[in-house]
Amino acid sequence: MSDAIKHECGIALVRLLKPLEFYQKKYGTSFYGINKMYLLMEKQHNRGQDGAGFASIKFDVKPGTRYISRVRSNEQAPIQDIFAQINGRLNDILEKNPEKKTDVNWQLNNMPYVGNIFLGHVRYGTFGRNSIESVHPFLRQNNWRHKNLIVAGNFNMTNSNELLEELIELGQHPKENTDTVTIMEKIGHFLDDEVLDIYQQCKEKGIDKKAASSVIEKELNLKRILHRASRNWDGGYAMAGLVGHGDAFVLRDPSGIRPAYYYQDDEVVVVASERPVIQTTFNVKFEDVKELERAHALIIKKDGTTAVEQIMEQLPNKACSFERIYFSRGSDAEIYNERKNLGKFIFPTVLKSIENDIKNTVFTYIPNTAETSFYGISEAAEDYLNQHKLERLLKGKRSLSAKDMTEILSERPRIEKIAIKDAKLRTFIADDNSRDDLVAHIYDVTYGVVKPTDNLVVIDDSIVRGTTLKKSIIKILDRLGPKKIVVVSSAPQIRYPDCYGIDMAKLEEFIAFRAALELLKETGQYHIIEEIYNKCKQQENVEEALLKNYVQAMYKPFTAEQISDKIAQMLKTEAINADIEVIFQSIENLHEACPKNAGDWYFTGNYPTIGGTKVVNRAFINFYEGNNKRAY
């Protein structure tokens, strides 16, 4: 993605199903779980580089022994930082007690981080804040083991304010107004309630307080707790939680917006945000890793019993399509093929743009996430050229000389690596002109490949703001002197904000939105903007069942091609000599390429929850009134 956006988060959970002695004997270390957590988190560093956190819980240690450990970092390389801290602590203790290097029971009782269950998180801060207090996992502490709660997740809630009010109605006084704290306190409230209910039942049966503890561990019903806590949640989420005595859960939202995968054998239960992360870390097959179904929770009891339970009513599947286009690592077998198809499916439109002139066209991509889509468009170009060769050979099979045949057979698409991203340039100069000059050099180019008679086709995975294209990429590509630059987006036009965990919150930042505004002005239809604003202002008085995305009306007068043409005009400055054309993926091709991930609200405005519809209307109000703030 040439316009970088902060997005997503990643979760990792490892539950050891055997005593630590088992891992010591089989794998030579009692730190097996910690080592696997490092791999799970490091292989998800693409999902978050603003912060990282790790927590562990020990089972059945004596009272007075610290059984919960947590470490968080917002340093420049946070994953490496937290594991450097963990390894430093463990090595210091073992150096002072070398005779205990194989004494697992001693390590469990005397060393931090060694435990039976582990939870990790990698984070991008979608609100722009990166204080250590914002880094997951979050911890809710209590002297009762059963009331301790650790939560980490990949989510955004659209109705955080309403959820905060619910907590206040329950008599709480939350310390922060963030969705993470609000969600943790909501779960915590019903956790407390459940513990108290079981304790009262024990009391009525004459079970003493100490003995009641083991009863609570056995009887605690996480399914009921999550059902009660999540009743009014509106958002996209995949969240994990640990209860102090050892129960754990991973919960996915009713639309399946945010991803979660799990694997289980007789040694471990593992959860991560991406399938290949588990495959690689535990050397297991694609089919062994399961996707957690939407509206369901994976619940792991302290005794190791594991079940997938439905918590809420399922909504239509709206798994985030951006996971397939950009966010997830492309090493997933399905995602790799889907990204190639995104390139293949857009090729016919590209071919029309270059007037079938493969011979005078250079194909390239903007590093690096668009590379797989580029393979798809390259294969489509090869298939087209092979068909073209075959037709020429069959047509002239009697009159073709050996030289002619050699010339025909040697034709191939001109596939080149043109754009190369330089080391990140620091725009430390405050002057705008100086900063823009530095930005223009983010990419370097390969000289001597493109001729003045050539089209230059460059594929990107998506175009959000268009800033990097305008200030850097197109300027640098134009130096090569092509007659035409065709910018291809493997994703459709981004027209609406995301509110489920991607940092795309303001309408006016999207180049497609700005292009539609320009078209409305040019065609004398700008009155539509005021009409949309008035409807959006009235949304709070409209019943939820009647609420609509009123912002869709601003795009209706125009075709996708008209908006693309306007974007091309906006990207071309007076300094650019080449013709500029911009091609976007169609919605139909997107769904054909990525059939399992139907979530497309940032492209179509069809939000999976009512909260998303409220957010887009609120974002339009902010734009109209000049309020430079988020809509959620």
N, C-alpha and C positions, 0 to 999 in steps of 0.2 A: 504494500500500500504506500504510494508515494507521499500521501498526506498522513503522517503518523497520528493515530489516535490511541489514547489509553483505553484499555478494554479488559474485560474479563478478570478472573482470578482462577487459581487452581487449588484444589484440595487433595490431600493424600491421607489415607488412614491405613494403618497396619494393626491387626489384632492377632497376637500370637496365640495359637490354640493349644500349644504344648507348654510344659514347664520349661524354664530357661535352661535347665540341664540338658534338655533334648537338643537345643540349638548349639550349646557348647560342645556336645559330643559329635553332632553331625557336621556342623559348619566351623567348628574350632573357635567360636566366639559367643559370648553371651550378649554381644552388641549387635547381633544379627538384625534385630528390628530397627535399630538406629541406622545401621548401614543401608538397609532397604529404604528407609525414609529419605535418606540423603539422595539416593538414586531417583526415587519417585518425584521428589521436589526439584532436583536439578533438571530432570527431563521435562519438567513443566515450566522452566524459567521463561519460556515464551509467553506464558499466561500472566506473568507479573514480576516486575523488577524494581518496584518501589519499596517493597517490604516483604519480609518472610517471617514465619513463626513456627514453633514446634512445641508440642506439649506431650507429656507421657504420664501414665498412671500405673502405680504398682498395686498388685492385689495382695491382700492378706498379710500386710506387714503389721507389726505391733503398734498399738496406739502410742502416739508421741513421736513416731517415725514419719518423716516427710514423705508423702506418697504421691504428691502431684508436683511435677517439674514443668516449667515453662520458660522459653527464651524467645525473644523477638528482636528483630533488627530492621532499621530503615537506612542502613549504610548503603554505599554505592553497589556492593555485591552482597546483598543481604543473605542469600542462601549460604554462600561460603562463610559469611561472618558468623551465622548462628552455629554452624557445625564446627567452625574453628573454636568457638566458645565451648561447645559441648566436648569436643575432643580434648581441649586444654584442661577442662575440669577433670575429666576421666583420667587422663594421663598423669596429672599431678597427684591424684589420689593413689593410683597404682604405683607410681614411683616411690611414694612414701610407704606403701604396703605391698612390696613385690611378691610376698608369699600368698597374696590373695588373688593373683591373676586368674586362677582357675576356680576360685571359690565363689560359685554363683550365688549361693544364699547370702554370703557376706556382701557381695556386690549389690544385691537387690535391697539389702537393708541399710547400706552405708554410702551408696553412690547415687548422685542425681541422674536423671534421664534414663537410667536402666529401668525397664518396666515391662508390662504385659500388653499395653495398648498405647498407640502413638497416633497423634493427629498433627498434620502439617498444613501450611497455607502459604501460597505465594500471591502477591497482591499488586494490582494496579489501582491507584487511588482515583476513582472516577469523579471525586469532588475536588480534586486538585490539592488536597491536604495530605501531608505525608509525615505527620508526627508519629512518634512511637505508640501513642495511645490509640491510633487508628489501625494499628497492625493486628491482625488476627494471629492466633486464637484469642478470644475474649474469655475471661475467667470470672465466674460468679462464685464467691467463696462462702463457706459455712462450716461450722464445727461438726455438723452432721455430714458424714461422708456422702449420704444419699442426696443431700441438697447442694453439693458442689456440682457446678455445671461448666463445661468448657465448650465453646461454640466457634466454629469457623465456617465460612461459606463463600460461595460465588453467587452474589445476588444483589439486587436493588428492589426495594419496595416502593410502590408508587403512592402508598397511603400512610407514610410514616407518621404524619401528624395525627391522623385519626387513631392509629394504633397507640400513639403516646397518650392520647386522651382516654383510651380504654384502660391503660395502666393506671392513670390518675383516678379513674372511677373505681378501680379495684383497690384504691387506697395506697398505691405506691407513689414514690417520689423519685422518678428516674434521674440519674446524674447527668445524662446526656440525651439530646434529641437526635440520635442517629438510628438508622434502621437496624444496625447490628445490635446495639445496646437494647433497643426496643424489643427486637425478636428474642434476644437472650432472656430478658426479664419476663417476657410473656411465657416462654417455655418454663422459666424458673418458677413463675407463680403457680402454674399447674403441677409442676414437679413437687413443690412444697405441699400443695393441696393433697396430692396423691400419697405422699409420705405420711402426712398427718392422718389421713383416712386409715391407712394400713396400721399405723401405730395405735390408733384408737380401737381398732378391731382386736389387736393383740392385747391391749389393756383389758378389754371386755372379756377376753378368754383367759385372763390371769397370767399372760406371758410377761415376764419382767422386761425392763427397758433394754438390758444388754442382749437378751435373747431375741428381742423384737428386731434387732438390726439384721440378723440373717433372714428373718421372715420378710422384711422390707426388700432386701436384695432379690429374693425369689419372686415376690408377688408384684413388684413395681411394674406397672403396665405402661410402657412407653408409647404403645399405639394409642391408648386413650389420651395420654398427655399431649401428644402431637396433634391429635384430632381436635382437642379443645383449644390448644394454643393457636392453631393455624386457621381457625374458623373464618376470620375476616382478613386474612392476608391477601394482598393484591400485588403481584410482582412475578419476577422470574427468579428461581432459586434452586441451588443444589447446596445443601448445608449439612454439616456433620456436627455431632455433639457427643461428648463423653460425660457420663455421670460418675461422680467421685468413687463409687464402690466398684465400677467396672462395666456397667451397661453402656452401650453405644448405639448411635443411629446415624443414618444418612437419609435425608428427605429431599425429594424432587418435586418441583411445582406441578400443578394440575395440567399445564399446557406443555410440559417438557421443554421449556425454553432453555434452561441451563443444563448442561450435560453431566452425567455421572455414570461410571462403569465400575463393576466389581468382579472379583475372582475369589473363589474359595476352594481349598483342598483340605486335607486333614491336618495341615500345619499352620495355615494362615487364612485370614480373611483380609482382602485388600480392596481399597476403593481409591479411584483417581478420577480426574476430570476428563482424561483421554485414554482410549483403549490401548494404543501401542506403548504407552508408558508402562502399563502393567505387563504387557507382552514381553517387552525387553527386560524389565527389571526382574521378572520371575521366570523368564524363558518358557512362556506358555503359548498355546496356539490361539489364533483369532477367535475361534468358536468357543474357547474356554472362558473368555471374558464376556460377561453379560452386561447389557445396558439396563440400568435401573429404570423401571417403568415409571411414567409420569404419575403424579399423585400418590406414589407409593414410597414407603420407607424400608430400607434395609435395617433390621433391628438385630443387634447382637447382645445377647444376655451375658452376664458375667460368667455363667457356667459354660459358655461357648455355643449355646444354642443360637442358631441363626435363622431368621425368617424374613421374607419380603411381605409386607402388609400394606393393604390399601388404606390410606389415611383420609383422603378427600375424594370427592367426585371428580372423575376425569373430565377435562375439557378437550376439545379437538386438538390433535397433535400440532403444535406450532414450534417445534424445535428450531432454534436459531440457525438460519441459513448462513449467516456470517461465519459460524463455526466451520462450515465446509469450504467457504470461499477463502477465508483468511486466518481466523484465530487459531484453530487447532493445527498441530503439526501435520504435515502432509505425509508422514510415514504410515498413517492408518491406511489399510488396503482400500477401504471404500472411499475415503476422502481423496486419495491419490487419483483414483479413476474418475471421481466426480469432477475434480479440478481439470483433468484432461478433457473431459466432455464439455466443460464450460468453454474451453478454447476451441474445440471442434465445432460446437454448435454455432459459434459466432462467426466462423470462417466464411460462410456464404455472403454475409453482409459485408465483410472485409473485401471479398473478391469483387463484389459489385462496386465498392468504393474505388478500387484500383483498376477498374474496367478490365478485369481478367488478365492484367499484364503482370504475370508472375515473373517474367524474365527481368523486368525493370523494377523489381520490388525487393527490398531488404526487410526481413522479419527479425524482430528482436523483442526484448522484454525489459521491464524496469526491475532490477534486483530487489529482493530475491524471492519473495513470496509468490510472485506471478510466474515463476519458472515452470511449474507443472502445467498451468494453463497454456503456457507458451509451447510446451511439448505437444499439447492437443492441437493447437492451431498449426503447428509445424507438420504434424501427421496428416491433418486435413489438407494442407497445401500439397504434400507429397502425393496423397491419394488423387487429388484433382489433376496434378501434373501427370501422374501415371496413366490416368484415364485419357488425358489429352494426347499423350505419347502413343497409346494403343490405337486411338482413332487415326492419327497421322500415319502410323505404320500400316494399318489395314487399308487405308485409302490409297496409299502409294506403294503397296507391297511389290508391284512388278517393276516400277520405274526408279525406286530408291537405290542409290549407290551405297557402297560400304561407308563412304564418308558421310553421306546423309544420315544413314542409320546410326552411326557412331555419334553424330551431333545430336540427334533426337534422344538417344538413350542416355547421353551424358547430362541432359537437362535435369536440374534439381532446384528446389527452392533455395533461395539465398538466406541461409540461417546464420546470423552473426550475433556476437555479444558486443553490443554497441555502448550501452550505458553501464558505467562502473561506479559504484558508490565509493566516494573517498572516505577517509577517516573523518569522524564527526568534527565539523568545523565549529569552533566556538564563536558565536556572534557577540563578542565582548565589547564591541564599539557601540556606543549609545546612538550615534547619528544614524538616522533611518537609511540614508543613501549608502553609507558604508556597510550597514547590516545587510541590505538587499544585495550588495555586490558580493558579500561573502556567501549568502544563501545561494546565489546563482552558481556557485562552484561546488555545491554538495556532490554533484555527479561529474565524473570525467567521461570522455567519449573516445571511441576507437576511430582514429583518422585513417583515410586512404581506402575505405571500403565502399562508401556511398558516393555515387556519381550524380551530377546535376540532372540527369534524366530519370533518376530513381524516385520511387515512392519509398518512404520509410514507415513501416508499420511497427508500432511499439505497444505491447500489451501490458496493462497494469491490472491488478486484481480488483481494484475499485477506485473510484474518484470521489472524494468527500468534499473537500473545500476548494480544490484546484489550485491552492496557493503554491505548492512546490512545482506543479506543472508550469504555472505561469512564470514564476520567478526564477526557476532553475532549469527544469528538464527541457522544455521546448526551446528556450534560449540556446542551450548547449547543443541540442540536436540540430538546430537551424545552422549552426556553424559548419556542419558537414555539407551543407549546400544541396539538400534534396529538393525536388520540385514540390513534394507534398509530404506532410507528416500526418499520419493517421494514428490517433491515440485511441486504443481499444480498451474498454473496461470489461473484464469478465463478469462483473456484477452489474445489475441495473442501476438506474439513477437513484441516488440516495436523496429522498425528498422530505423525510419526516424524522423527528428525533427518536432515539432509543431511550428507554427508561428502565431497562431490565438488566443493566450491568455493563453497558458500553458507553463510553464518554462521548456521546453525540447528543447534546442536550439543547442546542440553540439553533432554531430554524435558519436564521440569517447567515449562519456559517456555511450552509450547504450551497454549492455552486448551482445546483439544479433549482433550488428555491430562488436564488438571485436571478437566474435566467428567466424563470417564470414571471418574476416581478417586472423585468425589463420588457418582456413580451406583452404583458398586460398594459404597460404604459404606451408602448408603440402602437398597440391596436385599439387604444381608446377604451379599455375595459378595466381601468384601475379602480373603478367604483366597486368592483368585486371584493377588493381588499377591505373596504369599510364594511361591506355587508358581512363578510366573514367575521370581522372583529365584533360586530354587534351580536352575532349569534354566539360567538365564543363567550362574550360577557354574560350572556343569559344562561350559560350552561349550568350554573349552580342552582338555577330555579327549574331545571328540567329533570324529570324523573330519569333514573339511570337507564331504564329500558328504552327511552326515547333519545338518549344522548347519541350524537353522531360526531364523526370527525369532519368538522366544517372546513378544515384547511384543504381537503381534497378538491374543493370547488375552484381553487386558484389554478389547478393544472388542467381542469376539464376542457377549457377552450382550445387546448393545443395537443398535438400529437407528440409522442416521445421523440420523434425525429426533429420536430421544430425546436424543442427544448435543447436537444443535442447540438443543433446548428447554432443556436444562440450561445451555448457554452463555448463552442469553437470560436465564435466571434469574440467572446470575452477573454479567451486565452491568447488570442493573437494581438500582439502589440505592434506599433509602427516599426519597431526594430526587427520584426520577424519577416523574412523574405518568402519562406515556403508557405504554400496553402496549408491550412489546418482543418482537419476533420476529426470529429469525436464520435465514436461508436460505442453504444452501451449494449449490454446483454438484454435480451427481452425477458420479461417475467415468465413467459411460457417456457423458454429454454432453460431458465434457472430451475424451474420445478422439474423439468425433464431430467436435467443433469443431477439434481440433488433431491431425489424423490422422498427421502425420509425426513428431510428438514424443511417443513412447509412454512416456517416463520419468516414472513417477508414484510413486516409492518413498516420498516424504514424505507422500503421501496414503494409499497402500495398504500400505506396508511391504515391497513386492516389490522388493528391491534387485537391481541388475543384476550386482553382483560379490559374491563371498563376503566380501570386506572390509567391505562395507556391512552385511551381516548381523551380522558380528562387532561392528561399531560400535554398532548399535542395542541389542544385548544388553549391551554394556559400558556404554552410556548408562543403561540401566535399573539396572544394578548401582550406578552412581554416584548415581542418584536414591535408591535404596533405602537406601544406606549414608550418604547425606547428603554425598557428596563433590562439592563445587562446582567441577567441572573438566570439561574436554572429554573426549570419548570417543575422540578420535583426534589 
